[in-house]
Amino acid sequence: MFHSFFPQPKPFFISLVVWTLISIFGWYFVAEGLGASLGFVPVPEEQQPIDLSFFLLPENIWFYSYFLLSAVIFCSAWHLRALHHPWKLWSIWGSALIIFVTYFGVQITVVINNWRRPFGDLLQNALSKQPGISVDNFYSLMWVFCQIAFLSMFVSIMTDFFTSHYIFRWRAAMNDFYMSKWEKLRHIEGASQRVQEDTMRFSSTLEGLGISLINSVMTLVVFLPILLTLSHYVTELPVIGPLANSLFWLALFWSAFGTLLLAVAGIKLPGLNFRNQRVEAAYRKELVYGEDHAERAQPLTVRELFNNVRRNYFRMYFHYMYFNVARYFYIQADALFVVFMLVPTIVAGTITYGIFQQISTAFGQVSNSFQYLVNSWTTIIELLSIHKRLKAFEAAIDDEPLPAIDQHYLEREAGVVHADG
């Protein structure tokens, strides 16, 4: 799954994580201060531009240069190490481009969050009939938002176009690799489906999860300092009372609670999804045989196979029911959590509507990043079930024992009957 597209996957991803941590600590402990001494002085959060000039701030130009240098060093090292790998341009350099564009997308979100304060305050002043408010004030801010939105649309469209090609290259790499080992794989149950469909689903699902993870990490890096800065507006919390860096601790607690809740509620789902793919494949395979052989797809056999499908779906429906109870409870509570915690601050009148909008957005960004497992749990379940199916291919290629569920299938095909049928 990974070896076909990435050079030496385990060392590659381990080195990527290590290099990422080194780069992050290098930025905060060395490069950021060095940039300030060279004239790339950070602008206070309250004074940052709300338009596209944000991207031309000296501190941002310095960070883009640092980011580019870190990426080039890492990618060049692996490019030389994997000189003869056929997919190195896409797997190494393409991944780096996706990471950078994802970070740039987070930066666009920061600009929109900066824009929310003046627009929210202008709206509050207009509704309270404060003097000096004109329609031009609104139109000028709305035009600024249109510029940011058009940039966001362009980046999203081009990113989707590139990642579509990236996904297909990964699928092509897996397809070429598995077909070169076809003689070892053809006896595996549903082998054709695993090559034709599961490779595509695995690459697209994992790519989506990977981008979500990168986006979550980038959002934390960018928005955590903003959230910490905004915390000084929130001096008191319900029940808890005064708490330093209150918004950060609230986001951490609420996200950890949601992640733990859904992880416990959905612990059985990956295995059920995998079994569902297996019983569906067995049913479909018998019907395909019945098209060409009159002795296959007999009513008793088909009825038994369909009963397996029905039992597994009913079991899945039950487990998804209580999983969705936990998930929707958390989603509905999430919509009110930050407002509930800000009630003392709102009643005290220590923040404006614009600041409230900034806090809500920044809290939501950080909270959603911490809630990576919450937001991606159903997709992770699907990915795990696909991984279980493709894992049998890896075992056959490496001449290792097949997973128990595939061994059971092959024994049944050979006429070995188990106590459980």
Summary of the structure (lengths in Angstrom):
residues: 421
radius of gyration: 26.6
end to end distance: 31.7
largest distance: 87.4
contacts: 1235
relative contact order: 0.10
helix: 81%
strand: 0%
